[in-house]
Amino acid sequence: MFRVLTVAREFGSGGAAIAQKVADKFKWNLLDRALIDKIARAAQVDPETARQCDERVDSWVHRMSRRGLWHGAFEGVAAVTDAEFFDAETMAAVAQRVVAEAAAKGDCVIVGRGAQCALQNRPDTLHVFVYAPWAQRVARIRERVPAVKDIDQLIESTDQERADYIRTYFGCDWKNPHLYHMMISSQLGDDRAAQLIVDAIGRG
């Protein structure tokens, strides 16, 4: 029986909207933006600070400096009380803890943040990847952030950040089909894609 859903998504694919529909159907908790707030509270930093580090990888120079100056400072994912020391690596570590806690409680939909890797061995968790044709993704992003001039570059860079995040912190290939039970194109329509996931959860 599935009690948890993870949704990985290409940028602009509508994965977050589909996740919302599934959460609404089952009346499950949706952890997407709400997950950032939970992480911020757990790490004792401002939500905007957490948002800036979300699903990203620190620069190579920062990672080397981090290991040289304070390696081990966050072993065990201790609370971080100084935003100066909060970075993408700390964000990823706290995110894994928060995701694990949410999965233990069940009845939740977790969007991104490597949940498909962190929860890979849980038999009660359904893993889904949502993708979409390029033109559809461009149209979605243009509607969401009309002020952006180079939408193609924004999509490419965001996808790359997500892929780098999964590879760096989980050692996985973001688009490896073996990480997922289902890979769904939102070209089918958000409602139909959500229903396919609902059906799979119901059969699980």
C-alpha positions as CSV (number, residue, x, y, z in Angstrom):
1,M,0.0,0.0,0.0
2,F,1.4,3.3,-1.1
3,R,1.4,6.0,1.6
4,V,4.0,8.4,0.1
5,L,4.4,9.9,-3.4
6,T,7.6,11.5,-4.7
7,V,7.4,13.7,-7.8
8,A,10.5,14.6,-9.7
9,R,9.9,17.0,-12.6
10,E,11.5,18.8,-15.5
11,F,11.3,22.5,-15.1
12,G,8.1,23.8,-16.7
13,S,6.6,20.3,-17.0
14,G,3.8,21.1,-14.6
15,G,4.9,18.4,-12.2
16,A,4.2,20.6,-9.2
17,A,0.6,21.2,-10.3
18,I,0.1,17.5,-11.0
19,A,1.4,16.7,-7.5
20,Q,-1.1,19.2,-6.0
21,K,-3.9,17.5,-7.8
22,V,-2.9,14.1,-6.4
23,A,-2.5,15.5,-2.9
24,D,-5.9,17.1,-3.1
25,K,-7.5,13.9,-4.2
26,F,-6.2,11.9,-1.2
27,K,-6.2,14.9,1.2
28,W,-2.4,14.2,1.7
29,N,0.1,16.8,2.8
30,L,1.9,18.5,-0.2
31,L,5.6,19.2,0.5
32,D,6.9,21.5,-2.1
33,R,7.2,25.1,-1.1
34,A,6.0,24.0,2.4
35,L,9.1,21.7,2.5
36,I,11.3,24.8,2.2
37,D,9.6,26.4,5.2
38,K,10.0,23.1,7.2
39,I,13.7,23.0,6.3
40,A,14.2,26.7,7.3
41,R,12.6,26.0,10.7
42,A,14.6,22.9,11.3
43,A,17.8,24.8,10.4
44,Q,16.8,28.0,12.2
45,V,17.3,30.2,9.1
46,D,15.1,32.6,7.2
47,P,12.9,30.9,4.6
48,E,14.4,33.1,1.9
49,T,17.9,31.9,2.8
50,A,16.7,28.3,2.4
51,R,15.0,29.1,-0.9
52,Q,18.2,30.5,-2.4
53,C,19.9,27.1,-1.6
54,D,17.1,24.9,-2.7
55,E,17.9,22.1,-5.1
56,R,21.3,23.6,-5.9
57,V,25.0,22.7,-5.5
58,D,27.6,25.0,-4.0
59,S,30.4,26.2,-6.2
60,W,33.6,24.1,-6.3
61,V,35.5,26.8,-4.5
62,H,32.9,27.0,-1.7
63,R,32.8,23.2,-1.3
64,M,36.6,23.0,-1.0
65,S,36.6,25.9,1.5
66,R,33.8,24.3,3.5
67,R,35.7,21.0,3.8
68,G,39.0,22.8,4.7
69,L,37.6,25.1,7.3
70,W,34.8,23.3,9.0
71,H,34.5,19.7,7.8
72,G,32.2,17.7,10.0
73,A,30.5,20.8,11.6
74,F,27.1,19.6,10.4
75,E,27.6,15.8,10.9
76,G,24.3,14.6,12.3
77,V,22.5,17.5,10.7
78,A,22.7,19.8,13.7
79,A,20.6,23.0,13.7
80,V,22.3,25.9,12.0
81,T,21.9,29.1,13.9
82,D,24.0,31.4,11.7
83,A,22.8,32.0,8.1
84,E,26.5,32.7,7.2
85,F,27.2,29.0,7.5
86,F,24.0,27.8,5.7
87,D,24.7,26.7,2.2
88,A,23.3,24.3,-0.4
89,E,25.1,21.3,1.2
90,T,23.5,22.0,4.6
91,M,20.2,22.6,2.9
92,A,20.4,19.2,1.2
93,A,21.3,17.4,4.4
94,V,18.5,19.0,6.4
95,A,16.1,18.3,3.5
96,Q,17.0,14.6,3.7
97,R,16.1,14.5,7.3
98,V,12.8,16.4,6.8
99,V,11.9,14.1,3.9
100,A,12.6,11.0,6.0
101,E,10.4,12.4,8.8
102,A,7.6,13.2,6.5
103,A,7.7,9.7,4.8
104,A,7.7,8.1,8.3
105,K,4.4,9.8,9.0
106,G,3.0,8.9,5.5
107,D,0.1,10.4,3.6
108,C,2.2,13.0,1.8
109,V,3.3,14.1,-1.7
110,I,7.0,15.2,-1.8
111,V,8.1,17.3,-4.8
112,G,11.8,17.2,-5.8
113,R,14.6,17.5,-3.2
114,G,16.0,14.1,-4.1
115,A,13.1,12.3,-2.3
116,Q,13.0,9.6,-5.1
117,C,16.6,8.7,-4.0
118,A,16.3,9.2,-0.3
119,L,13.2,7.1,-0.1
120,Q,14.2,4.5,-2.8
121,N,14.1,1.6,-0.4
122,R,10.7,2.3,1.1
123,P,8.1,-0.1,-0.3
124,D,5.3,2.2,0.6
125,T,6.5,5.0,-1.7
126,L,5.6,5.5,-5.3
127,H,8.1,7.4,-7.4
128,V,7.1,9.4,-10.4
129,F,8.9,11.6,-13.0
130,V,7.0,14.2,-14.9
131,Y,8.3,15.5,-18.3
132,A,6.9,17.5,-21.2
133,P,7.6,18.6,-24.7
134,W,9.9,21.6,-24.9
135,A,7.3,23.9,-26.5
136,Q,4.9,23.1,-23.7
137,R,7.5,23.8,-21.1
138,V,8.4,27.2,-22.7
139,A,4.7,28.1,-22.7
140,R,4.2,27.3,-19.1
141,I,7.3,29.3,-18.0
142,R,6.3,32.2,-20.2
143,E,3.0,32.4,-18.5
144,R,4.5,32.0,-15.0
145,V,7.4,34.5,-15.4
146,P,6.6,36.7,-18.4
147,A,9.5,39.1,-17.6
148,V,12.2,36.5,-18.3
149,K,13.7,37.1,-21.7
150,D,15.7,33.9,-22.3
151,I,13.3,31.2,-21.3
152,D,15.2,28.4,-23.1
153,Q,18.3,29.2,-21.0
154,L,16.3,29.4,-17.8
155,I,14.8,25.9,-18.5
156,E,18.2,24.4,-19.4
157,S,20.0,25.9,-16.4
158,T,17.3,24.8,-13.9
159,D,17.2,21.3,-15.3
160,Q,21.0,21.2,-15.0
161,E,20.9,22.4,-11.4
162,R,18.4,19.6,-10.5
163,A,20.5,17.0,-12.2
164,D,23.6,18.2,-10.5
165,Y,21.9,18.2,-7.1
166,I,20.8,14.6,-7.5
167,R,24.2,13.5,-8.7
168,T,26.2,15.4,-6.1
169,Y,24.1,14.5,-3.0
170,F,22.7,11.1,-4.0
171,G,25.1,9.7,-6.6
172,C,22.1,9.1,-9.0
173,D,21.2,10.1,-12.5
174,W,18.1,12.3,-12.3
175,K,16.5,10.8,-15.4
176,N,17.4,7.2,-14.7
177,P,14.1,5.4,-15.3
178,H,15.0,2.8,-12.7
179,L,14.5,5.4,-10.0
180,Y,10.8,5.6,-10.8
181,H,7.8,3.5,-11.0
182,M,6.2,5.8,-13.6
183,M,7.5,8.5,-16.1
184,I,4.6,10.5,-17.3
185,S,4.3,13.2,-20.0
186,S,2.1,16.1,-18.9
187,Q,1.3,16.5,-22.6
188,L,-1.6,14.1,-21.7
189,G,-3.0,17.0,-19.7
190,D,-2.5,17.7,-16.0
191,D,-5.8,16.1,-15.0
192,R,-5.2,12.9,-16.9
193,A,-1.6,12.6,-15.7
194,A,-2.7,13.1,-12.1
195,Q,-5.4,10.5,-12.5
196,L,-2.9,7.9,-13.8
197,I,-0.9,8.5,-10.6
198,V,-4.0,8.3,-8.4
199,D,-4.9,5.0,-10.1
200,A,-1.4,3.6,-9.4
201,I,-1.6,4.6,-5.8
202,G,-5.0,3.1,-5.5
203,R,-3.8,-0.2,-6.9
204,G,-0.7,-0.2,-4.7
